[in-house]
């Protein structure tokens, strides 16, 4: 996977660490964000 540069517009930014949840990952966001569109960006490379 190659690093890429992305430009986007947003109203708020929160940086968090993904936590384990069953057989997937989970990131909690503020309750006010329920029903809103969000983007999740991987900012560290995956270990091989």
Protein Blocks (a to p, Z undefined) as FASTA:
>chain_A
ZZdddddddfbdcddddddehjaccddddfklgoiacddddfbdcdZZ
